[in-house]
Amino acid sequence: MPYLYLVLAVAAETIGTSALQASQQFTRLGPSVLVVLGYTVAFYFLSLTLRSLPVGVAYAMWSGLGILLISLIGWVVFGQRLDMPAILGMGLILAGIVVIQLFSNTAHH
């Protein structure tokens, strides 16, 4: 169950952050409301995740997956481009998440 909560937290955070971009610095009401709701839901599900996973592991996965998803949304929805060092760095983040999942006893606490 903690991984389902973590996926829900990442999804809500991704929605909230995407809405933050769309809110145009909180000048648009609809996206601004979505920012607050997205982050509220994200932190709620992250708190449920922390019942079972250590905070460092949960936060590493939450933030890493969030970075990857937000970058993808920035590219697809907002037309933002990434250079090769940014792509390489995100690949390393993804590799770190995979290493935690496959090899860390802490992640399976």
N, C-alpha and C positions, 0 to 999 in steps of 0.2 A: 503493500500500500504506500510506503513512503515515496517510491519512485513515481507512482501515479500523482501523488500530491506535488512532487517536484515538477513533473511535466506540466501540471495545471498552473503552478506558480510561474514557470518560465513562459507559458503561453500568455498568461495575464500580464506579465511584465512586458512582454513583447508588444502586446496590444497597447498598453499604457505608454510605452516609449514611442511607438509609431504615432499614437495620437498626440504626444507631446510635440513631435515635428509638425503635425497637421494643425495644431492649435495656434501656430504662429505667435509664440511667446504669450500664450493664454489670452489672445485677442479674439478667438473664436470659441463660442460657448460650448457647442456640441463636443468637439474634440477635447476641450478643457475638462468637461465632466468625465469623459472617457479616460482621461489621464488619471484622475482621482480614483475612479472605480477600478481601473486596471491595476494600479499600484496597491489599492486596498486588498483586492482579491489575491494579488501576488504575494503580499506579505502574510496574509492569512494562511494560504497553502504552504508557504515556506515555513511558517511556525508549526504546522502539522508535520511537515517533513522532519523537523528538528526533534520530534519525539523519538525517532528511530535512528537518524543519521547524525554523526558529529557535525557541528556547525561549519567547520573548515571544509569538509568534504562536500556538504550540501551547498555551501556558498560557492565553492569552486565550480561545481557542475552548473549551478543556477546562473552564475555570471558568465561562464564560458559559453554555455548554450545560448544565453541571451545575446551575447556579442555576435555569435554566428548568425542567429536569426535576424537580428536587427540589421546587420550588414547586408544580408540577403534582401530584406524588405527595402532597405535604402536603395539598393541597386535596382530592384524590380519596380517598386512603386514610385520612388522619388528621383530615379535617374542618377543616383550618386555612383561614382566610379571608385574602384580601389586599385592602387598600384601593387606591383609584385611584392614589395616588402610587407604591405598590409595583409595581402593574401597569405603569404608565408607565415606571418605571425599568427594569423587565425588558424592556419593549419597546425601550428604548434600547440595552440590552445586546445584544439580538437584532439590532438595526440595525447595531451595531458589528461583529458577526460577519459579517453580510452584506457590509458595506463592505470588510472585510479580504479576504473571499473574492473579491469582484468586482473590486476596484480595486487591491489591494496586490500589487506584484511580489515583495515579501518572502514572502508566503504561497505563492508558486509557485516557490520557490527551487530 
